Amino acid sequence: DFPSGSGTTDNQVAFTAIGLIQKTTYYFRIAAINSAGNEVQGEIRSFSTLPLPTVTTGDPTDVTTNSAKLNGEVNPNGLQTNVWFEWGTDNNLLGYSTTDPQSIGTGVSNQPINATIFVSTGVTYYYRIAASNPEGVARGSIVSFRANQLPETTTEAATFITLNSAELNGTVNPNGFETYAWFEYGVDSSLSTPSTTDNQLIGSGPTPITLL
């Protein structure tokens, strides 16, 4: 209630409504009652709250040993919007790096967004898309990926050597990625044009596999 006295002139009345839902239409009117118990209501008006951008974090693509492309979609919902990615090695992104902001205008449809980051071999990263307009910042869900890691190889001494045959030996650690392995051999000490054995699928485990 707003005491407005008993004068005969207009009194300006205002109230800030908080806790409203974004992108929602609300209806309101002013009402008044006097000491005689007479109550009146004004005409009904409406307004719509402004929306934050709508954001969706996508899956990464083009993941290599030293880079990855981050992907997502943003709908500006009709307001001037800037977008960026937040990324790092903390699974909750309590600390993170950001890509350069991109301005995507004031459209009302989903727009694909991507940015390439540099990563370290074998490290797991977390990221999300973020967007801001004059009403605030919206953040997408967190997505993770692991940067590619090269297999680790060790050539071991040949065994069971005869006049015309030998057993070639070595180990390969797939380091968590599906890996094929083979031997290269020949009479050229630099193996510039070697013969090769058939590929062997050795899986994607984190431990060395012995090849014969």
Salt bridges, closest charged atoms under 4 A:
GLU43 OE2 - ARG45 NH2 3.38
ASP62 OD2 - LYS69 NZ 3.68
GLU86 OE1 - ARG128 NE 2.69
GLU86 OE1 - ARG139 NE 2.99
